[in-house]
Amino acid sequence: MRRALIFSTVATVAALGPARAQMPVEKPPAPGPLRPYSVPAVQTFTLPNGVRVALIEKHTLPIITARIRLDAGSVRESADKAGVAVLTANLLSEGAAGMTGGQIADTMAALGAQYSTTGSYGSAAANVTSLPTVFGDALSLAAKTVMNPSFTESDFSRLRSSAIAAYERSQSTAEGVAGKIFNWALFEPSTSYSRPSAGTKASLSAPRRRLLEAMQQLNFGQIRGFVIRDGEPVFRPETRIIRDIKLGGEGAPRRESSALDDFVLKSEVREMFDHLSRLGNGCVAAIHVQNGLPTRLTLEQSA
């Protein structure tokens, strides 16, 4: 029975071969003629307050798009401040003129407008798109986020943690690593273009870098008695480092401690920082360290 089934299957496949070869091959249609496109004229003028305006009119759709562009890109920041320009641009939409980020988003949604802020190497910008009937209100609110941003400490800490996590994720992918290496190879190392415009975890979080360095130098032992403010570790004068000496050479500092700028955080370190971010504010009694990595957190809590 099994041989008959196998023979039947082979015969069916063999029979399909000629039929499949006789099937017509479909060819895609030939491309049509090129459609002409005329680039709209650019009108430029300066407002009485000194703001320069570039206007492009195209009346295909009943919408207006505006971009408020600022000369505030990452090319103007030093290496140790890499990422501050992009982080600042992202903060514009988080609160302004007495409004929270949620209230700004709700107001734009009620107007039916699209609104976003961006930062890059060359500039920072606030972007808004809406129907002509509400464009004045949408643009006015976008302008307030640029001219009168809140820049609260809690928003800054939250977006900084998000930027660090995004950088770490990018460095765990081939695309992220390749992009960084390409910039290094193409541009002079002293220029801003050789660095990620959004910064690295070293430039975005000096306190976390210090904690990483302390764990790497310690290798085995405990770090006791430091506080957490807005998810960031703060070393105090009473912070103590308790070193375990492992006989046989294992207690020496890890060699990776000399290259902490851009290495990808291991899962134990990411988990520790996630706990600290969720803690927000508090006291850490001890971080237990083995092989330069955190193995356990001991937190202090009120009775």
ChimeraX attribute file (.defattr): number of C-alpha atoms within 10 A of each C-alpha:
attribute: neighborCount
match mode: 1-to-1
recipient: residues
	/A:1	6
	/A:2	7
	/A:3	8
	/A:4	9
	/A:5	10
	/A:6	11
	/A:7	12
	/A:8	12
	/A:9	12
	/A:10	12
	/A:11	11
	/A:12	11
	/A:13	11
	/A:14	11
	/A:15	11
	/A:16	12
	/A:17	10
	/A:18	10
	/A:19	9
	/A:20	9
	/A:21	9
	/A:22	9
	/A:23	8
	/A:24	7
	/A:25	7
	/A:26	6
	/A:27	6
	/A:28	6
	/A:29	6
	/A:30	6
	/A:31	6
	/A:32	6
	/A:33	6
	/A:34	6
	/A:35	5
	/A:36	6
	/A:37	6
	/A:38	5
	/A:39	8
	/A:40	10
	/A:41	10
	/A:42	10
	/A:43	10
	/A:44	10
	/A:45	11
	/A:46	10
	/A:47	8
	/A:48	7
	/A:49	6
	/A:50	8
	/A:51	9
	/A:52	11
	/A:53	14
	/A:54	11
	/A:55	12
	/A:56	13
	/A:57	10
	/A:58	12
	/A:59	8
	/A:60	6
	/A:61	7
	/A:62	10
	/A:63	15
	/A:64	17
	/A:65	16
	/A:66	18
	/A:67	19
	/A:68	16
	/A:69	17
	/A:70	14
	/A:71	12
	/A:72	19
	/A:73	23
	/A:74	28
	/A:75	19
	/A:76	16
	/A:77	17
	/A:78	14
	/A:79	18
	/A:80	13
	/A:81	16
	/A:82	24
	/A:83	28
	/A:84	21
	/A:85	26
	/A:86	24
	/A:87	24
	/A:88	21
	/A:89	24
	/A:90	19
	/A:91	24
	/A:92	26
	/A:93	26
	/A:94	23
	/A:95	22
	/A:96	24
	/A:97	14
	/A:98	11
	/A:99	17
	/A:100	16
	/A:101	18
	/A:102	12
	/A:103	14
	/A:104	21
	/A:105	19
	/A:106	12
	/A:107	16
	/A:108	22
	/A:109	13
	/A:110	9
	/A:111	16
	/A:112	15
	/A:113	21
	/A:114	14
	/A:115	22
	/A:116	16
	/A:117	23
	/A:118	20
	/A:119	24
	/A:120	19
	/A:121	21
	/A:122	16
	/A:123	18
	/A:124	25
	/A:125	23
	/A:126	23
	/A:127	17
	/A:128	22
	/A:129	20
	/A:130	22
	/A:131	16
	/A:132	13
	/A:133	12
	/A:134	16
	/A:135	20
	/A:136	12
	/A:137	16
	/A:138	24
	/A:139	22
	/A:140	10
	/A:141	19
	/A:142	25
	/A:143	19
	/A:144	16
	/A:145	23
	/A:146	22
	/A:147	12
	/A:148	13
	/A:149	20
	/A:150	20
	/A:151	15
	/A:152	13
	/A:153	9
	/A:154	13
	/A:155	16
	/A:156	17
	/A:157	18
	/A:158	14
	/A:159	16
	/A:160	20
	/A:161	21
	/A:162	13
	/A:163	21
	/A:164	20
	/A:165	18
	/A:166	14
	/A:167	19
	/A:168	20
	/A:169	13
	/A:170	17
	/A:171	20
	/A:172	13
	/A:173	10
	/A:174	9
	/A:175	11
	/A:176	15
	/A:177	12
	/A:178	13
	/A:179	14
	/A:180	15
	/A:181	13
	/A:182	11
	/A:183	16
	/A:184	17
	/A:185	11
	/A:186	10
	/A:187	13
	/A:188	12
	/A:189	13
	/A:190	11
	/A:191	14
	/A:192	20
	/A:193	17
	/A:194	18
	/A:195	23
	/A:196	19
	/A:197	22
	/A:198	22
	/A:199	23
	/A:200	25
	/A:201	26
	/A:202	19
	/A:203	19
	/A:204	21
	/A:205	19
	/A:206	14
	/A:207	14
	/A:208	17
	/A:209	17
	/A:210	16
	/A:211	16
	/A:212	19
	/A:213	20
	/A:214	17
	/A:215	26
	/A:216	24
	/A:217	20
	/A:218	25
	/A:219	25
	/A:220	24
	/A:221	22
	/A:222	23
	/A:223	24
	/A:224	19
	/A:225	21
	/A:226	20
	/A:227	22
	/A:228	17
	/A:229	17
	/A:230	20
	/A:231	22
	/A:232	21
	/A:233	25
	/A:234	16
	/A:235	17
	/A:236	10
	/A:237	7
	/A:238	9
	/A:239	15
	/A:240	14
	/A:241	16
	/A:242	15
	/A:243	15
	/A:244	15
	/A:245	14
	/A:246	12
	/A:247	8
	/A:248	7
	/A:249	8
	/A:250	13
	/A:251	19
	/A:252	17
	/A:253	19
	/A:254	16
	/A:255	9
	/A:256	12
	/A:257	15
	/A:258	11
	/A:259	9
	/A:260	16
	/A:261	12
	/A:262	13
	/A:263	14
	/A:264	16
	/A:265	17
	/A:266	10
	/A:267	11
	/A:268	13
	/A:269	16
	/A:270	15
	/A:271	14
	/A:272	16
	/A:273	18
	/A:274	15
	/A:275	13
	/A:276	22
	/A:277	19
	/A:278	10
	/A:279	17
	/A:280	19
	/A:281	15
	/A:282	18
	/A:283	20
	/A:284	20
	/A:285	18
	/A:286	21
	/A:287	22
	/A:288	20
	/A:289	23
	/A:290	18
	/A:291	18
	/A:292	24
	/A:293	20
	/A:294	24
	/A:295	15
	/A:296	14
	/A:297	17
	/A:298	13
	/A:299	14
	/A:300	13
	/A:301	9
	/A:302	4
	/A:303	3
